[in-house]
Amino acid sequence: MADLIPEKAYFRIGEVSKILGVAPHVIRYWETEFKTIRPRRAKSDQRLYRKKDVEELLLIKKLLYEEKFTISGAKKRLAEWREKQKFLLLVRQKLVEIKEILDKR
């Protein structure tokens, strides 16, 4: 999924629209529904999306279009995914601590 996204700091809504294959108004609607999508604004008031925004939009599109989730179902699935990511990060940190302790012996 991430290989679809070019390496750059910011993307305009037209670029994001092409990457996702959806119309710009769909992206703007998803912004209102999924509060984690918060593009920055240029001085011209144009939306500027970061790579993580585009990755999340790709995931939202997959949940809605391929897996046939409703908006509320997709929100729940994303929340579950974030909780799992937090848990895995905590486990990783603890494993690193254990490794450091064992390396000192």
C-alpha positions, 0 to 999 in steps of 0.5 A: 500500500505504501509503495503507491505513495511517492516520497514527498512531504506533502500532497495536494488533494488532487494528488491524493485523489489520484493515488486513492482513485476517488473524487476530491469530495469523497476525501473531504467527506472522509475528513469530516467522518474520520477525525484522524485525517487532519491535513495542514493548510497552505497560505492559499488555504489549500489542503496539504496531506502528509504521507501518514494521512494518505496511508490512513486514507488508503486504509479507510478506502480499503475498509469501505470499498473492499471489505464493505464496512460502514463508516461506523464499522470502519471507525471501530476497526481503525480504533481496534487497530490503533489499540493493537498498535499501542499494545505491540509498541509496548511489548516491543519496548519491554522486549528491548528492556529485557534484551538490554538487561540480558546483554549486561549479564 
